[in-house]
Amino acid sequence: MGNSTFDTSNSNSQYYQFVTKQVASKLTGLSGDTLKRYRLQKKLQKDIHWITLNSRVVRYNITLVLDWVQNHISNPQAHLRAIDNYLASLPSSQPKRKRNRA
């Protein structure tokens, strides 16, 4: 996997891969236009389900988008747990290690 894969180092290791609109569309069965509409309607949340690399490049967190497709209607609480797990896995959420000063 290339540099588009986010690998956590905690015990609940989960891969969060950010993919192109074309890949997200193929894996979800949603058209690129539908993905964009869901972004604009804020059904898919920025910096959770998708990110921008610059003003023209969007990448989708395929793990969370697939989870959203599966759960947003039938089990929204499960999807909120998936989001919490993702946020907890980010390096910025990890506890700081104390340095030993010798």
ZIDA-V203792 format. One record per residue. RES is the residue in three letters. OMEGA is omega in whole degrees, 0 to 359 (NA if undefined). D_FIRST is the distance of its C-alpha to the first C-alpha in whole Angstrom. Layout:
res | omega | d_first
RES | OMEGA | D_FIRST
RES | OMEGA | D_FIRST
This chain:
res | omega | d_first
MET | 184 | 0
GLY | 183 | 4
ASN | 178 | 7
SER | 180 | 7
THR | 177 | 6
PHE | 182 | 10
ASP | 177 | 10
THR | 181 | 14
SER | 179 | 16
ASN | 186 | 19
SER | 178 | 20
ASN | 186 | 19
SER | 181 | 15
GLN | 177 | 14
TYR | 176 | 10
TYR | 182 | 11
GLN | 177 | 9
PHE | 188 | 11
VAL | 179 | 11
THR | 176 | 14
LYS | 182 | 18
GLN | 179 | 17
VAL | 179 | 14
ALA | 179 | 16
SER | 180 | 19
LYS | 184 | 18
LEU | 182 | 17
THR | 186 | 20
GLY | 178 | 23
LEU | 179 | 24
SER | 175 | 25
GLY | 178 | 23
ASP | 179 | 27
THR | 176 | 27
LEU | 179 | 24
LYS | 179 | 25
ARG | 179 | 29
TYR | 175 | 27
ARG | 183 | 26
LEU | 178 | 29
GLN | 180 | 31
LYS | 170 | 29
LYS | 172 | 28
LEU | 188 | 24
GLN | 176 | 25
LYS | 180 | 23
ASP | 173 | 21
ILE | 181 | 20
HIS | 181 | 19
TRP | 178 | 19
ILE | 172 | 19
THR | 176 | 20
LEU | 172 | 18
ASN | 186 | 22
SER | 183 | 25
ARG | 187 | 23
VAL | 178 | 20
VAL | 175 | 19
ARG | 183 | 15
TYR | 174 | 16
ASN | 191 | 14
ILE | 178 | 14
THR | 182 | 15
LEU | 178 | 18
VAL | 178 | 19
LEU | 177 | 19
ASP | 178 | 21
TRP | 179 | 23
VAL | 182 | 24
GLN | 193 | 25
ASN | 191 | 27
HIS | 178 | 28
ILE | 188 | 31
SER | 184 | 32
ASN | 183 | 30
PRO | 179 | 30
GLN | 178 | 30
ALA | 179 | 27
HIS | 176 | 25
LEU | 176 | 27
ARG | 178 | 26
ALA | 177 | 22
ILE | 178 | 22
ASP | 178 | 24
ASN | 178 | 21
TYR | 182 | 19
LEU | 179 | 21
ALA | 182 | 22
SER | 182 | 18
LEU | 179 | 18
PRO | 180 | 19
SER | 179 | 22
SER | 182 | 23
GLN | 179 | 23
PRO | 177 | 27
LYS | 178 | 27
ARG | 177 | 28
LYS | 177 | 32
ARG | 174 | 32
ASN | 178 | 35
ARG | 182 | 37
ALA | NA | 39
